[in-house]
């Protein structure tokens, strides 16, 4: 899968190795603030980009969206 890291990561993180990005705070994602990160940690225990990507609620929502998209075809 190809992804333009400049579009999804803050500038400081775009050239970092994947392992470092996954261990970064969620605020490394473009559009996610430090405050957002604090709220995600408080609500779901999410501390890192990897934690956020593995969040079961996000995966469930993605699955529902994919299901809805396939039902439209």
TAJOPE-V882396 format. One line per field, one symbol per residue. ss: DSSP state (2 for helix, 1 for strand, 0 for the rest). Layout:
BEGIN
ss: ???
END
This chain:
BEGIN
ss: 0000222210222000022222201222100002222222222200012222220222222222222222200
END
